Amino acid sequence: MIKILFAAQPSDWLVYEKELISAFSNCDLKVQLTTDVNAYDVEYIIYSPSCDIKNFQKYPRLKAVMSLWAGVEHIANNPTIDVPLCRMVDMELTDGMVEYVTGHVLRYHLGLDFHTNHQDGVWRNEVVPPLAKQRNVCILGLGELGTACAIALTNFKFNVCGWSRTKRKIHNVRCYHGANGYVKALTHAEILVLLLPLTSSTSGILDSASLSHMPEGAMIINPGRGHLIEDEALINSINEGHIRHATLDVFREEPLPPDHFYWNSNNVTVTPHIASTTRVKSASESIAANIKIGESGKPFLHAVNRQQGY
Ligand code: NDP
């Protein structure tokens, strides 16, 4: 019997309990899954940042920590974890992000806001959008989510480039990497999508210097993390008209305070960290499948590189 601690909010337990039990059963794993188990017995922790565990050393039999979230900035640097820490990677989470990013890229590309905001009886047909193949989209971060979004956008024939830490190869996507590739990627960013994890290397990466490399009138979509952007630099760039519009899903402070510039700017769309949420059923299946892999002696999938922080 594998002992698993579910460490999240009581409201999460209400929605996850049934699906996790069913997922473990479908994987033929016999588990004791609870929110309260003797620390000495715990073999796995299913973890949400909303729980209050800081010291993982009190679980001497711990084999792995399974994060319910794709972003692990809250826990990646926790020095008390000396077992694999696995990120949430799940097809439905990816599908959600692809839909969010594709939707907002198409919205920008087609200039839909202009028509939505001008339902005033005036026939304005001067501006016809270019075709997708004439539009440059740049994705910062070519991991699970960035790659899936890049592929979806190339299927619409967008001219897509992307940037990652290490060299990547993706069909029909110009891939840049490392410090040298960063500016090259930004100069192509008529529409920029941020899908980097938050680490010490990426915090504040979109600063005034980065913004200045982007084309005049560029648009930004950030479903990555709020701290990737230097807010003051973005606000200045929007006020100067260099950045035309930003769609922001994540913020340095969440919920975003009601009086924040972003809520009140016509050049910013705020979405409340809903770009892609962890879907209970498929996430439960992913966790159960990963524990099954670990129990069979193989390396866990999606283990965080603790040195890199993601
Ligand atoms: P991955 O870890 O799979 O991918 C991260 C990508 O970022 C990789 O391509 C990686 O490069 C690149 N990267 C990391 N550090 C650097 C760096 N210093 N310089 C250049 N590139 C770098 O993450 P996911 O795609 O699964 O998720 C990305 C982020 O999306 C999450 O961390 C989370 O913050 C956010 N997210 C937001 C959600 C929302 O609802 N708003 C939902 C889910 C996730 P390399 O390929 O070389 O490793």
py3Dmol code that shows the C-alpha trace and the ligand (Angstrom):
import py3Dmol

protein = """\
ATOM      1  CA  MET A   1       0.000   0.000   0.000  1.00  0.00           C
ATOM      2  CA  ILE A   2       1.635   3.260  -1.156  1.00  0.00           C
ATOM      3  CA  LYS A   3       1.066   6.156   1.256  1.00  0.00           C
ATOM      4  CA  ILE A   4       0.281   9.424  -0.469  1.00  0.00           C
ATOM      5  CA  LEU A   5      -0.279  12.797   1.173  1.00  0.00           C
ATOM      6  CA  PHE A   6      -2.539  15.226  -0.700  1.00  0.00           C
ATOM      7  CA  ALA A   7      -1.187  18.643   0.346  1.00  0.00           C
ATOM      8  CA  ALA A   8      -3.491  21.372  -0.929  1.00  0.00           C
ATOM      9  CA  GLN A   9      -6.571  23.287   0.157  1.00  0.00           C
ATOM     10  CA  PRO A  10      -9.567  21.349   1.568  1.00  0.00           C
ATOM     11  CA  SER A  11     -11.576  22.603  -1.423  1.00  0.00           C
ATOM     12  CA  ASP A  12      -9.014  20.966  -3.763  1.00  0.00           C
ATOM     13  CA  TRP A  13      -9.398  17.675  -1.879  1.00  0.00           C
ATOM     14  CA  LEU A  14     -13.139  17.776  -2.470  1.00  0.00           C
ATOM     15  CA  VAL A  15     -12.636  17.854  -6.231  1.00  0.00           C
ATOM     16  CA  TYR A  16      -9.545  15.653  -6.488  1.00  0.00           C
ATOM     17  CA  GLU A  17     -10.280  12.780  -4.091  1.00  0.00           C
ATOM     18  CA  LYS A  18     -12.601  10.794  -6.339  1.00  0.00           C
ATOM     19  CA  GLU A  19     -10.610  11.334  -9.541  1.00  0.00           C
ATOM     20  CA  LEU A  20      -7.271  10.441  -7.927  1.00  0.00           C
ATOM     21  CA  ILE A  21      -8.649   7.260  -6.379  1.00  0.00           C
ATOM     22  CA  SER A  22     -10.089   6.253  -9.718  1.00  0.00           C
ATOM     23  CA  ALA A  23      -6.820   7.099 -11.547  1.00  0.00           C
ATOM     24  CA  PHE A  24      -4.695   5.044  -9.114  1.00  0.00           C
ATOM     25  CA  SER A  25      -7.123   2.160  -9.379  1.00  0.00           C
ATOM     26  CA  ASN A  26      -6.955   2.296 -13.192  1.00  0.00           C
ATOM     27  CA  CYS A  27      -3.153   2.091 -12.917  1.00  0.00           C
ATOM     28  CA  ASP A  28      -3.445  -0.963 -10.638  1.00  0.00           C
ATOM     29  CA  LEU A  29      -1.738   0.895  -7.813  1.00  0.00           C
ATOM     30  CA  LYS A  30      -2.870   0.195  -4.261  1.00  0.00           C
ATOM     31  CA  VAL A  31      -2.649   3.471  -2.413  1.00  0.00           C
ATOM     32  CA  GLN A  32      -3.664   5.087   0.824  1.00  0.00           C
ATOM     33  CA  LEU A  33      -4.447   8.638  -0.204  1.00  0.00           C
ATOM     34  CA  THR A  34      -5.247  11.150   2.541  1.00  0.00           C
ATOM     35  CA  THR A  35      -4.837  14.740   3.600  1.00  0.00           C
ATOM     36  CA  ASP A  36      -3.488  13.668   6.979  1.00  0.00           C
ATOM     37  CA  VAL A  37      -1.085  10.792   7.313  1.00  0.00           C
ATOM     38  CA  ASN A  38       1.777  10.134   9.739  1.00  0.00           C
ATOM     39  CA  ALA A  39       4.765  12.035   8.303  1.00  0.00           C
ATOM     40  CA  TYR A  40       6.981   8.983   8.779  1.00  0.00           C
ATOM     41  CA  ASP A  41       4.840   6.937   6.368  1.00  0.00           C
ATOM     42  CA  VAL A  42       4.505   9.420   3.500  1.00  0.00           C
ATOM     43  CA  GLU A  43       5.984   8.154   0.199  1.00  0.00           C
ATOM     44  CA  TYR A  44       4.583  10.733  -2.188  1.00  0.00           C
ATOM     45  CA  ILE A  45       3.255  14.252  -1.764  1.00  0.00           C
ATOM     46  CA  ILE A  46       0.777  15.672  -4.246  1.00  0.00           C
ATOM     47  CA  TYR A  47       1.578  19.324  -3.791  1.00  0.00           C
ATOM     48  CA  SER A  48      -0.124  22.652  -4.392  1.00  0.00           C
ATOM     49  CA  PRO A  49       1.531  25.977  -3.470  1.00  0.00           C
ATOM     50  CA  SER A  50      -1.549  26.687  -1.350  1.00  0.00           C
ATOM     51  CA  CYS A  51      -0.397  24.150   1.267  1.00  0.00           C
ATOM     52  CA  ASP A  52       1.880  25.161   4.117  1.00  0.00           C
ATOM     53  CA  ILE A  53       4.621  22.509   3.888  1.00  0.00           C
ATOM     54  CA  LYS A  54       8.042  24.149   4.043  1.00  0.00           C
ATOM     55  CA  ASN A  55      10.195  21.365   5.480  1.00  0.00           C
ATOM     56  CA  PHE A  56      10.145  18.180   3.423  1.00  0.00           C
ATOM     57  CA  GLN A  57      12.812  16.569   5.622  1.00  0.00           C
ATOM     58  CA  LYS A  58      10.109  15.504   8.030  1.00  0.00           C
ATOM     59  CA  TYR A  59       9.055  12.848   5.488  1.00  0.00           C
ATOM     60  CA  PRO A  60      11.964  10.351   5.694  1.00  0.00           C
ATOM     61  CA  ARG A  61      10.388   7.822   3.285  1.00  0.00           C
ATOM     62  CA  LEU A  62       9.462  10.407   0.631  1.00  0.00           C
ATOM     63  CA  LYS A  63      10.130   9.208  -2.938  1.00  0.00           C
ATOM     64  CA  ALA A  64       8.873  12.172  -4.985  1.00  0.00           C
ATOM     65  CA  VAL A  65       6.847  15.382  -4.859  1.00  0.00           C
ATOM     66  CA  MET A  66       4.209  15.672  -7.575  1.00  0.00           C
ATOM     67  CA  SER A  67       3.220  19.282  -8.266  1.00  0.00           C
ATOM     68  CA  LEU A  68      -0.362  20.033  -9.258  1.00  0.00           C
ATOM     69  CA  TRP A  69       0.976  23.107 -11.050  1.00  0.00           C
ATOM     70  CA  ALA A  70       3.138  23.453 -14.176  1.00  0.00           C
ATOM     71  CA  GLY A  71       4.962  26.439 -12.663  1.00  0.00           C
ATOM     72  CA  VAL A  72       7.155  25.363  -9.741  1.00  0.00           C
ATOM     73  CA  GLU A  73       8.808  28.636  -8.761  1.00  0.00           C
ATOM     74  CA  HIS A  74       7.289  28.368  -5.260  1.00  0.00           C
ATOM     75  CA  ILE A  75       9.029  25.111  -4.501  1.00  0.00           C
ATOM     76  CA  ALA A  76      11.896  24.544  -6.973  1.00  0.00           C
ATOM     77  CA  ASN A  77      14.474  26.150  -4.684  1.00  0.00           C
ATOM     78  CA  ASN A  78      13.314  24.474  -1.496  1.00  0.00           C
ATOM     79  CA  PRO A  79      16.565  23.008  -0.106  1.00  0.00           C
ATOM     80  CA  THR A  80      14.733  20.450   2.039  1.00  0.00           C
ATOM     81  CA  ILE A  81      13.621  18.461  -1.026  1.00  0.00           C
ATOM     82  CA  ASP A  82      16.167  15.800  -1.925  1.00  0.00           C
ATOM     83  CA  VAL A  83      13.868  13.603  -4.035  1.00  0.00           C
ATOM     84  CA  PRO A  84      12.530  14.206  -7.567  1.00  0.00           C
ATOM     85  CA  LEU A  85      10.141  17.127  -7.862  1.00  0.00           C
ATOM     86  CA  CYS A  86       7.812  16.554 -10.826  1.00  0.00           C
ATOM     87  CA  ARG A  87       6.007  19.378 -12.631  1.00  0.00           C
ATOM     88  CA  MET A  88       2.454  19.074 -13.897  1.00  0.00           C
ATOM     89  CA  VAL A  89       2.628  18.218 -17.581  1.00  0.00           C
ATOM     90  CA  ASP A  90      -0.691  17.131 -18.937  1.00  0.00           C
ATOM     91  CA  MET A  91      -2.299  17.089 -22.367  1.00  0.00           C
ATOM     92  CA  GLU A  92      -5.409  18.995 -21.277  1.00  0.00           C
ATOM     93  CA  LEU A  93      -3.305  21.672 -19.578  1.00  0.00           C
ATOM     94  CA  THR A  94      -1.389  22.004 -22.833  1.00  0.00           C
ATOM     95  CA  ASP A  95      -4.600  22.063 -24.896  1.00  0.00           C
ATOM     96  CA  GLY A  96      -5.952  24.888 -22.714  1.00  0.00           C
ATOM     97  CA  MET A  97      -2.815  26.961 -23.226  1.00  0.00           C
ATOM     98  CA  VAL A  98      -2.806  26.348 -26.966  1.00  0.00           C
ATOM     99  CA  GLU A  99      -6.407  27.567 -27.170  1.00  0.00           C
ATOM    100  CA  TYR A 100      -5.683  30.679 -25.065  1.00  0.00           C
ATOM    101  CA  VAL A 101      -2.567  31.634 -27.013  1.00  0.00           C
ATOM    102  CA  THR A 102      -4.016  30.855 -30.442  1.00  0.00           C
ATOM    103  CA  GLY A 103      -7.185  32.762 -29.601  1.00  0.00           C
ATOM    104  CA  HIS A 104      -5.356  35.902 -28.527  1.00  0.00           C
ATOM    105  CA  VAL A 105      -2.814  35.745 -31.359  1.00  0.00           C
ATOM    106  CA  LEU A 106      -5.690  35.530 -33.865  1.00  0.00           C
ATOM    107  CA  ARG A 107      -7.516  38.337 -32.068  1.00  0.00           C
ATOM    108  CA  TYR A 108      -4.448  40.605 -32.386  1.00  0.00           C
ATOM    109  CA  HIS A 109      -3.667  39.466 -35.899  1.00  0.00           C
ATOM    110  CA  LEU A 110      -7.188  40.154 -37.161  1.00  0.00           C
ATOM    111  CA  GLY A 111      -7.531  43.397 -35.195  1.00  0.00           C
ATOM    112  CA  LEU A 112     -10.770  42.137 -33.661  1.00  0.00           C
ATOM    113  CA  ASP A 113     -10.708  44.605 -30.740  1.00  0.00           C
ATOM    114  CA  PHE A 114     -10.938  47.506 -33.166  1.00  0.00           C
ATOM    115  CA  HIS A 115     -14.272  46.272 -34.508  1.00  0.00           C
ATOM    116  CA  THR A 116     -15.561  45.183 -31.091  1.00  0.00           C
ATOM    117  CA  ASN A 117     -14.826  48.667 -29.736  1.00  0.00           C
ATOM    118  CA  HIS A 118     -16.298  50.590 -32.695  1.00  0.00           C
ATOM    119  CA  GLN A 119     -19.871  49.396 -33.081  1.00  0.00           C
ATOM    120  CA  ASP A 120     -20.981  52.961 -33.812  1.00  0.00           C
ATOM    121  CA  GLY A 121     -22.510  52.770 -37.284  1.00  0.00           C
ATOM    122  CA  VAL A 122     -19.377  53.993 -39.087  1.00  0.00           C
ATOM    123  CA  TRP A 123     -18.245  51.756 -41.978  1.00  0.00           C
ATOM    124  CA  ARG A 124     -14.442  51.520 -41.504  1.00  0.00           C
ATOM    125  CA  ASN A 125     -12.936  49.205 -44.105  1.00  0.00           C
ATOM    126  CA  GLU A 126      -9.575  50.902 -44.665  1.00  0.00           C
ATOM    127  CA  VAL A 127      -7.535  48.321 -42.770  1.00  0.00           C
ATOM    128  CA  VAL A 128      -7.602  44.741 -43.967  1.00  0.00           C
ATOM    129  CA  PRO A 129      -5.504  42.328 -41.869  1.00  0.00           C
ATOM    130  CA  PRO A 130      -2.549  40.622 -43.554  1.00  0.00           C
ATOM    131  CA  LEU A 131      -2.496  36.865 -43.908  1.00  0.00           C
ATOM    132  CA  ALA A 132      -0.999  34.836 -41.074  1.00  0.00           C
ATOM    133  CA  LYS A 133       2.053  33.995 -43.193  1.00  0.00           C
ATOM    134  CA  GLN A 134       2.849  37.721 -43.230  1.00  0.00           C
ATOM    135  CA  ARG A 135       2.670  38.022 -39.424  1.00  0.00           C
ATOM    136  CA  ASN A 136       5.695  37.410 -37.209  1.00  0.00           C
ATOM    137  CA  VAL A 137       4.961  35.746 -33.887  1.00  0.00           C
ATOM    138  CA  CYS A 138       7.675  35.069 -31.327  1.00  0.00           C
ATOM    139  CA  ILE A 139       7.371  32.683 -28.407  1.00  0.00           C
ATOM    140  CA  LEU A 140       9.770  33.007 -25.486  1.00  0.00           C
ATOM    141  CA  GLY A 141      10.027  29.518 -23.993  1.00  0.00           C
ATOM    142  CA  LEU A 142       9.841  26.450 -26.220  1.00  0.00           C
ATOM    143  CA  GLY A 143       9.017  23.851 -23.574  1.00  0.00           C
ATOM    144  CA  GLU A 144       5.871  21.744 -23.256  1.00  0.00           C
ATOM    145  CA  LEU A 145       3.535  24.692 -23.685  1.00  0.00           C
ATOM    146  CA  GLY A 146       5.580  26.980 -25.929  1.00  0.00           C
ATOM    147  CA  THR A 147       6.281  24.192 -28.423  1.00  0.00           C
ATOM    148  CA  ALA A 148       2.624  23.151 -28.601  1.00  0.00           C
ATOM    149  CA  CYS A 149       1.586  26.780 -29.167  1.00  0.00           C
ATOM    150  CA  ALA A 150       4.287  27.267 -31.814  1.00  0.00           C
ATOM    151  CA  ILE A 151       3.096  24.193 -33.716  1.00  0.00           C
ATOM    152  CA  ALA A 152      -0.547  25.289 -33.522  1.00  0.00           C
ATOM    153  CA  LEU A 153       0.381  28.730 -34.879  1.00  0.00           C
ATOM    154  CA  THR A 154       2.433  27.282 -37.734  1.00  0.00           C
ATOM    155  CA  ASN A 155      -0.665  25.281 -38.671  1.00  0.00           C
ATOM    156  CA  PHE A 156      -2.357  28.647 -39.256  1.00  0.00           C
ATOM    157  CA  LYS A 157       0.757  29.540 -41.318  1.00  0.00           C
ATOM    158  CA  PHE A 158       1.988  32.237 -38.924  1.00  0.00           C
ATOM    159  CA  ASN A 159       5.642  33.057 -39.319  1.00  0.00           C
ATOM    160  CA  VAL A 160       6.765  31.711 -35.946  1.00  0.00           C
ATOM    161  CA  CYS A 161      10.058  31.979 -34.149  1.00  0.00           C
ATOM    162  CA  GLY A 162      10.902  30.978 -30.615  1.00  0.00           C
ATOM    163  CA  TRP A 163      13.583  31.222 -27.992  1.00  0.00           C
ATOM    164  CA  SER A 164      14.840  28.767 -25.401  1.00  0.00           C
ATOM    165  CA  ARG A 165      17.851  28.252 -23.139  1.00  0.00           C
ATOM    166  CA  THR A 166      19.203  25.293 -25.083  1.00  0.00           C
ATOM    167  CA  LYS A 167      19.035  24.629 -28.828  1.00  0.00           C
ATOM    168  CA  ARG A 168      15.680  23.344 -30.078  1.00  0.00           C
ATOM    169  CA  LYS A 169      14.467  22.076 -33.438  1.00  0.00           C
ATOM    170  CA  ILE A 170      10.774  22.449 -34.311  1.00  0.00           C
ATOM    171  CA  HIS A 171       9.382  22.014 -37.817  1.00  0.00           C
ATOM    172  CA  ASN A 172       8.631  25.376 -39.477  1.00  0.00           C
ATOM    173  CA  VAL A 173       9.754  27.370 -36.405  1.00  0.00           C
ATOM    174  CA  ARG A 174      12.924  29.491 -36.415  1.00  0.00           C
ATOM    175  CA  CYS A 175      14.489  28.512 -33.115  1.00  0.00           C
ATOM    176  CA  TYR A 176      16.874  30.843 -31.321  1.00  0.00           C
ATOM    177  CA  HIS A 177      18.581  30.091 -28.054  1.00  0.00           C
ATOM    178  CA  GLY A 178      20.807  31.533 -25.378  1.00  0.00           C
ATOM    179  CA  ALA A 179      21.801  35.126 -24.792  1.00  0.00           C
ATOM    180  CA  ASN A 180      22.837  35.624 -28.425  1.00  0.00           C
ATOM    181  CA  GLY A 181      19.488  34.511 -29.790  1.00  0.00           C
ATOM    182  CA  TYR A 182      17.366  36.668 -27.489  1.00  0.00           C
ATOM    183  CA  VAL A 183      17.564  39.978 -29.347  1.00  0.00           C
ATOM    184  CA  LYS A 184      17.190  38.239 -32.727  1.00  0.00           C
ATOM    185  CA  ALA A 185      13.988  36.609 -31.492  1.00  0.00           C
ATOM    186  CA  LEU A 186      12.595  39.877 -30.139  1.00  0.00           C
ATOM    187  CA  THR A 187      13.165  41.783 -33.369  1.00  0.00           C
ATOM    188  CA  HIS A 188      10.696  39.360 -35.015  1.00  0.00           C
ATOM    189  CA  ALA A 189       8.084  39.807 -32.293  1.00  0.00           C
ATOM    190  CA  GLU A 190       5.160  41.633 -33.873  1.00  0.00           C
ATOM    191  CA  ILE A 191       3.225  39.456 -31.444  1.00  0.00           C
ATOM    192  CA  LEU A 192       5.223  38.203 -28.452  1.00  0.00           C
ATOM    193  CA  VAL A 193       4.077  35.278 -26.295  1.00  0.00           C
ATOM    194  CA  LEU A 194       5.792  34.691 -22.943  1.00  0.00           C
ATOM    195  CA  LEU A 195       5.871  31.061 -21.902  1.00  0.00           C
ATOM    196  CA  LEU A 196       9.026  31.010 -19.827  1.00  0.00           C
ATOM    197  CA  PRO A 197       9.123  29.621 -16.302  1.00  0.00           C
ATOM    198  CA  LEU A 198       9.954  32.059 -13.519  1.00  0.00           C
ATOM    199  CA  THR A 199      13.554  31.511 -12.410  1.00  0.00           C
ATOM    200  CA  SER A 200      16.405  33.735 -11.283  1.00  0.00           C
ATOM    201  CA  SER A 201      17.459  33.973 -14.972  1.00  0.00           C
ATOM    202  CA  THR A 202      14.055  34.918 -16.351  1.00  0.00           C
ATOM    203  CA  SER A 203      12.772  37.246 -13.626  1.00  0.00           C
ATOM    204  CA  GLY A 204      12.270  40.717 -15.125  1.00  0.00           C
ATOM    205  CA  ILE A 205      13.517  39.518 -18.515  1.00  0.00           C
ATOM    206  CA  LEU A 206      11.076  41.723 -20.421  1.00  0.00           C
ATOM    207  CA  ASP A 207      12.589  45.033 -19.337  1.00  0.00           C
ATOM    208  CA  SER A 208      12.936  48.345 -21.161  1.00  0.00           C
ATOM    209  CA  ALA A 209      15.977  47.152 -23.160  1.00  0.00           C
ATOM    210  CA  SER A 210      14.092  44.050 -24.331  1.00  0.00           C
ATOM    211  CA  LEU A 211      10.996  46.050 -25.202  1.00  0.00           C
ATOM    212  CA  SER A 212      13.092  48.474 -27.255  1.00  0.00           C
ATOM    213  CA  HIS A 213      14.182  45.588 -29.523  1.00  0.00           C
ATOM    214  CA  MET A 214      10.579  44.744 -30.402  1.00  0.00           C
ATOM    215  CA  PRO A 215       8.999  46.229 -33.538  1.00  0.00           C
ATOM    216  CA  GLU A 216       7.014  49.460 -33.239  1.00  0.00           C
ATOM    217  CA  GLY A 217       3.363  48.666 -32.493  1.00  0.00           C
ATOM    218  CA  ALA A 218       4.118  45.177 -31.154  1.00  0.00           C
ATOM    219  CA  MET A 219       1.642  43.275 -28.996  1.00  0.00           C
ATOM    220  CA  ILE A 220       2.361  41.070 -25.993  1.00  0.00           C
ATOM    221  CA  ILE A 221       0.599  38.032 -24.562  1.00  0.00           C
ATOM    222  CA  ASN A 222       1.819  36.867 -21.143  1.00  0.00           C
ATOM    223  CA  PRO A 223       0.394  33.631 -19.788  1.00  0.00           C
ATOM    224  CA  GLY A 224       3.830  32.724 -18.303  1.00  0.00           C
ATOM    225  CA  ARG A 225       4.408  34.511 -14.993  1.00  0.00           C
ATOM    226  CA  GLY A 226       3.912  38.129 -13.902  1.00  0.00           C
ATOM    227  CA  HIS A 227       7.492  38.550 -12.688  1.00  0.00           C
ATOM    228  CA  LEU A 228       8.814  37.938 -16.212  1.00  0.00           C
ATOM    229  CA  ILE A 229       7.795  41.521 -17.002  1.00  0.00           C
ATOM    230  CA  GLU A 230       9.165  44.745 -15.522  1.00  0.00           C
ATOM    231  CA  ASP A 231       5.771  46.414 -15.141  1.00  0.00           C
ATOM    232  CA  GLU A 232       7.067  49.968 -15.117  1.00  0.00           C
ATOM    233  CA  ALA A 233       8.981  49.383 -18.353  1.00  0.00           C
ATOM    234  CA  LEU A 234       5.903  47.902 -20.017  1.00  0.00           C
ATOM    235  CA  ILE A 235       3.659  50.726 -18.826  1.00  0.00           C
ATOM    236  CA  ASN A 236       6.142  53.322 -20.144  1.00  0.00           C
ATOM    237  CA  SER A 237       6.368  51.515 -23.458  1.00  0.00           C
ATOM    238  CA  ILE A 238       2.578  51.389 -23.733  1.00  0.00           C
ATOM    239  CA  ASN A 239       2.284  55.083 -22.834  1.00  0.00           C
ATOM    240  CA  GLU A 240       4.892  55.957 -25.477  1.00  0.00           C
ATOM    241  CA  GLY A 241       2.932  53.938 -28.058  1.00  0.00           C
ATOM    242  CA  HIS A 242       5.849  51.577 -28.768  1.00  0.00           C
ATOM    243  CA  ILE A 243       3.921  48.582 -27.441  1.00  0.00           C
ATOM    244  CA  ARG A 244       0.409  48.790 -28.851  1.00  0.00           C
ATOM    245  CA  HIS A 245      -1.349  46.325 -26.566  1.00  0.00           C
ATOM    246  CA  ALA A 246      -0.741  43.655 -23.956  1.00  0.00           C
ATOM    247  CA  THR A 247      -2.903  40.742 -22.849  1.00  0.00           C
ATOM    248  CA  LEU A 248      -1.787  39.690 -19.395  1.00  0.00           C
ATOM    249  CA  ASP A 249      -2.957  36.598 -17.546  1.00  0.00           C
ATOM    250  CA  VAL A 250      -0.418  36.581 -14.723  1.00  0.00           C
ATOM    251  CA  PHE A 251       0.806  39.332 -12.423  1.00  0.00           C
ATOM    252  CA  ARG A 252       3.385  40.107  -9.756  1.00  0.00           C
ATOM    253  CA  GLU A 253       0.496  40.409  -7.321  1.00  0.00           C
ATOM    254  CA  GLU A 254      -2.559  38.156  -7.740  1.00  0.00           C
ATOM    255  CA  PRO A 255      -5.385  38.988  -7.604  1.00  0.00           C
ATOM    256  CA  LEU A 256      -4.356  42.137  -9.473  1.00  0.00           C
ATOM    257  CA  PRO A 257      -5.294  45.120  -7.225  1.00  0.00           C
ATOM    258  CA  PRO A 258      -8.482  46.859  -8.479  1.00  0.00           C
ATOM    259  CA  ASP A 259      -6.755  50.224  -8.941  1.00  0.00           C
ATOM    260  CA  HIS A 260      -3.847  48.833 -10.975  1.00  0.00           C
ATOM    261  CA  PHE A 261      -2.912  50.600 -14.223  1.00  0.00           C
ATOM    262  CA  TYR A 262      -3.484  47.376 -16.126  1.00  0.00           C
ATOM    263  CA  TRP A 263      -7.205  47.264 -15.270  1.00  0.00           C
ATOM    264  CA  ASN A 264      -7.650  50.855 -16.358  1.00  0.00           C
ATOM    265  CA  SER A 265      -5.686  50.963 -19.594  1.00  0.00           C
ATOM    266  CA  ASN A 266      -7.407  50.664 -22.966  1.00  0.00           C
ATOM    267  CA  ASN A 267      -4.185  49.087 -24.197  1.00  0.00           C
ATOM    268  CA  VAL A 268      -4.192  46.200 -21.759  1.00  0.00           C
ATOM    269  CA  THR A 269      -6.495  43.214 -21.451  1.00  0.00           C
ATOM    270  CA  VAL A 270      -6.422  41.509 -18.064  1.00  0.00           C
ATOM    271  CA  THR A 271      -7.401  37.865 -17.729  1.00  0.00           C
ATOM    272  CA  PRO A 272      -7.362  36.448 -14.179  1.00  0.00           C
ATOM    273  CA  HIS A 273      -4.789  33.627 -14.389  1.00  0.00           C
ATOM    274  CA  ILE A 274      -7.126  31.431 -16.375  1.00  0.00           C
ATOM    275  CA  ALA A 275      -5.003  30.818 -19.470  1.00  0.00           C
ATOM    276  CA  SER A 276      -4.845  27.151 -18.662  1.00  0.00           C
ATOM    277  CA  THR A 277      -5.877  25.527 -15.450  1.00  0.00           C
ATOM    278  CA  THR A 278      -5.006  22.051 -14.215  1.00  0.00           C
ATOM    279  CA  ARG A 279      -7.937  19.810 -15.208  1.00  0.00           C
ATOM    280  CA  VAL A 280      -8.770  17.483 -12.345  1.00  0.00           C
ATOM    281  CA  LYS A 281      -9.410  14.236 -14.200  1.00  0.00           C
ATOM    282  CA  SER A 282      -6.532  14.346 -16.653  1.00  0.00           C
ATOM    283  CA  ALA A 283      -4.133  15.755 -14.035  1.00  0.00           C
ATOM    284  CA  SER A 284      -5.039  12.897 -11.683  1.00  0.00           C
ATOM    285  CA  GLU A 285      -4.342  10.404 -14.469  1.00  0.00           C
ATOM    286  CA  SER A 286      -0.972  12.049 -15.202  1.00  0.00           C
ATOM    287  CA  ILE A 287       0.080  11.887 -11.536  1.00  0.00           C
ATOM    288  CA  ALA A 288      -1.019   8.270 -11.139  1.00  0.00           C
ATOM    289  CA  ALA A 289       0.793   7.276 -14.353  1.00  0.00           C
ATOM    290  CA  ASN A 290       3.968   9.027 -13.182  1.00  0.00           C
ATOM    291  CA  ILE A 291       3.915   7.331  -9.775  1.00  0.00           C
ATOM    292  CA  LYS A 292       3.412   4.013 -11.561  1.00  0.00           C
ATOM    293  CA  ILE A 293       6.536   4.750 -13.632  1.00  0.00           C
ATOM    294  CA  GLY A 294       8.536   5.586 -10.506  1.00  0.00           C
ATOM    295  CA  GLU A 295       7.292   2.483  -8.689  1.00  0.00           C
ATOM    296  CA  SER A 296       8.449   0.340 -11.614  1.00  0.00           C
ATOM    297  CA  GLY A 297      11.989   1.617 -11.060  1.00  0.00           C
ATOM    298  CA  LYS A 298      12.150   3.941 -14.069  1.00  0.00           C
ATOM    299  CA  PRO A 299      12.959   7.658 -13.726  1.00  0.00           C
ATOM    300  CA  PHE A 300       9.947   9.883 -13.022  1.00  0.00           C
ATOM    301  CA  LEU A 301       8.749  12.023 -15.915  1.00  0.00           C
ATOM    302  CA  HIS A 302       8.956  15.843 -15.872  1.00  0.00           C
ATOM    303  CA  ALA A 303      11.411  16.067 -12.983  1.00  0.00           C
ATOM    304  CA  VAL A 304      12.502  19.631 -12.343  1.00  0.00           C
ATOM    305  CA  ASN A 305      16.150  20.453 -12.979  1.00  0.00           C
ATOM    306  CA  ARG A 306      16.835  21.958  -9.557  1.00  0.00           C
ATOM    307  CA  GLN A 307      19.952  23.771 -10.769  1.00  0.00           C
ATOM    308  CA  GLN A 308      18.014  25.545 -13.529  1.00  0.00           C
ATOM    309  CA  GLY A 309      14.928  26.044 -11.349  1.00  0.00           C
ATOM    310  CA  TYR A 310      12.390  24.623 -13.829  1.00  0.00           C
TER     311      TYR A 310
END
"""
ligand_1 = """\
48
NDP
P 8.866 23.965 -19.661
O 9.769 23.795 -18.495
O 8.434 22.766 -20.413
O 9.527 24.970 -20.721
C 10.216 26.107 -20.350
C 10.870 26.724 -21.575
O 11.508 27.952 -21.170
C 11.963 25.840 -22.184
O 11.969 25.952 -23.571
C 13.239 26.440 -21.597
O 14.399 26.257 -22.377
C 12.873 27.907 -21.580
N 13.718 28.623 -20.624
C 13.817 28.458 -19.289
N 14.748 29.291 -18.784
C 15.241 29.978 -19.826
C 16.250 30.963 -19.954
N 16.931 31.421 -18.899
N 16.521 31.456 -21.183
C 15.853 30.992 -22.265
N 14.893 30.043 -22.225
C 14.607 29.545 -21.008
O 7.618 24.774 -19.113
P 6.102 24.755 -19.664
O 6.131 25.031 -21.113
O 5.390 23.545 -19.202
O 5.471 25.988 -18.854
C 5.989 27.303 -18.989
C 5.391 28.194 -17.931
O 4.032 28.482 -18.229
C 5.303 27.584 -16.524
O 6.543 27.644 -15.861
C 4.262 28.458 -15.865
O 4.905 29.561 -15.279
C 3.413 28.943 -17.039
N 2.035 28.406 -16.963
C 0.998 29.300 -16.854
C -0.316 28.860 -16.810
C -1.439 29.839 -16.786
O -2.608 29.436 -16.632
N -1.199 31.115 -16.933
C -0.639 27.428 -16.835
C 0.509 26.569 -16.958
C 1.803 27.058 -17.003
P 14.954 24.766 -22.715
O 14.001 24.244 -23.768
O 16.309 25.014 -23.261
O 14.922 24.005 -21.431
"""
view = py3Dmol.view(width=600, height=400)
view.addModel(protein, "pdb")
view.setStyle({"model": 0}, {"cartoon": {"style": "trace"}})
view.addModel(ligand_1, "xyz")
view.setStyle({"model": 1}, {"stick": {}})
view.zoomTo()
view.show()
